[in-house]
Amino acid sequence: RIDSTRARFYRAATTGVAAHAVELHKGVHSGMGVLNGKVALVTGGASGIGRAIAARCATEGARVVIADIQDGTAAITEAQTTGHAVLFQRTDVSRSAEVAALIASTLATCGRLDILVTAAGIGGGTGSTTDYTEADFDRVVTLNYKAAFFLTHAALPALIASGAGRVVNVSSIGTIQTFAGGAMRNSPRAPLGTVHAA
């Protein structure tokens, strides 16, 4: 039953977060194509929630850049069915130099950046807190929290220049609903749930 509940929540979250990313840019507009002329960068866009967001942004007319350490072929194929341009750049967002290169490449190719979605993250596994090492903790915190800072820090000048830039930080249900053995899932993305302004 727990697994079934989590699966239902995941499906709802995937749809909900993707819609929220679009709603932030709707303003007074309605209907399809509310992101026409916009450029959206989605990290973790090769799978899961990130992939759904990338596809939704493309559907709404945005030019989408997907960044992920995983292969992005399937996500690109899905998003390109909308007929809008979709690009992919393999990026390890836990490395600030690669993040800087990603932002520079996006601006060089697309000329602007309007939406940043930080959906890349890892679960960190399950188990007792006493089983984890400092290296385990550092890996999860770097990817799930520091990466959002790297991305926002690098993208902010371009987002400000766009006149209406938006950052969507994807957090986790584990930040408000903890479960046994989930220390690595529950805590590292919690600060993202409190970030409202950059």
C-alpha positions, 0 to 999 in steps of 0.5 A, spaced: 500 500 500 505 504 501 509 503 494 502 504 491 501 511 495 508 513 493 507 511 486 500 515 485 504 521 489 509 521 484 505 521 478 501 527 481 507 531 483 510 530 476 504 533 473 503 538 478 510 541 478 511 541 470 504 545 470 507 550 476 513 551 472 508 553 466 504 557 471 509 562 473 510 564 466 503 565 464 501 572 467 495 574 464 496 569 458 491 563 457 491 557 453 497 553 449 503 557 447 504 561 453 512 560 453 513 562 446 519 565 445 522 563 452 528 559 453 527 554 459 533 550 462 531 543 465 536 539 469 535 532 471 531 533 464 532 526 462 527 522 466 522 523 471 519 529 474 525 533 470 523 530 463 515 531 464 517 539 465 521 539 459 516 536 455 511 541 458 515 547 457 516 545 450 509 543 449 507 551 451 512 553 446 519 554 449 525 552 447 528 547 451 535 545 454 535 539 457 541 538 462 543 531 465 548 526 467 544 521 464 542 519 456 537 524 454 535 521 447 528 519 450 527 525 453 529 529 447 524 525 442 518 526 447 519 533 447 521 534 440 514 531 438 511 538 440 515 541 434 519 546 438 527 546 439 530 541 444 537 541 446 541 536 450 547 537 454 551 532 458 552 536 465 554 534 472 551 539 476 555 537 482 561 540 479 560 548 478 565 548 472 560 544 468 554 548 471 558 555 468 559 551 462 552 549 461 549 556 462 554 559 457 553 554 452 545 555 453 546 563 452 551 562 446 546 557 443 539 560 445 541 567 446 537 568 453 535 564 459 528 565 462 526 559 466 531 555 470 528 548 473 533 545 478 530 538 478 536 534 478 537 530 484 538 523 487 535 519 493 541 517 497 538 510 498 535 507 505 538 505 511 540 507 518 544 513 519 549 510 522 551 506 516 552 512 512 559 515 511 561 523 511 562 521 503 555 519 502 552 525 505 557 530 502 555 526 495 547 527 496 548 534 499 552 536 493 547 534 488 541 535 491 542 542 494 549 545 492 547 544 485 541 548 486 546 554 488 551 553 483 545 553 477 542 559 480 548 563 481 551 562 474 544 563 471 541 569 475 545 575 471 541 572 464 535 571 468 535 578 470 536 580 463 530 577 461 526 581 465 522 576 468 526 570 469 524 564 474 527 559 478 523 553 480 527 548 485 524 541 485 524 539 492 522 532 495 516 530 499 521 527 504 522 534 506 515 534 510 513 527 510 519 523 513 520 515 513 524 510 517 531 509 513 530 515 509 535 520 512 539 521 506 532 522 502 529 526 508 534 532 509 538 534 503 533 537 499 529 540 505 532 547 504 530 548 497 523 548 500 524 554 503 528 558 498 523 563 495 527 569 493 534 569 490 
